Amino acid sequence: MFILTPSTVVNARALRRCAATGVMRRAGTLVFPRKLMLSPTFWRLMLDSSLVRHALILAPIPIAMLLMPEFAEIGLAVAPVLLLAALFVEGNVLPVTARPGEDDHVDRGLDMLSQRGRAILTRIAAGRGMTKGRLVLVVEQSDMARLRPLTFVSVQDAETRAVLDLTPEERAMLREGLFDRGFDEGALLRINLVQKKPLRSVALEASSISAHARLAGMARRTLSARG
């Protein structure tokens, strides 16, 4: 899971330009984690680019041609075949289709995402002392099947569409509360691929937060201030 906030990405300006579209790649802009090449998320992002994938497939050919120039003509002949094979696999082997009786599983999964998302948004809004406004949890996944899921998560202000700069505690709420073994990123990816809908959102009106949740948020703020 890659939690998008101004503090966790290199190019924070991209969050302001593209927040309304969910994942930045949908707007033609990639956002990169702060650690760049030291982060596994960076390399997973690279695999999401068709240009990078195809370059990796073709990379052995020029290397072999440099080491064995006598096979240059063979390499040039093999390159388009490999590229066509890669395109065939991506278009015909990787796509996921629904299985019989999967609708109930899809509905349960989306209900769990909505319930967990609202619970997390409630804690975030209560912890910030929000009494009005609307928060939106945006979850979008890469549509690459049979790879480790790439999940982008952000919390946005519905009015301004600004991506909130979440605290470490709030980011921990997302990591610990959004997915688990009963419903993980892979389960959501399956649902998204079947429905061909990579973007999911959960909204919460701050005015709907219960008094109990507000008291719990106030207690967390007090403990944080003392700590």
Disulfide bonds with the S-S distance in Angstrom:
none
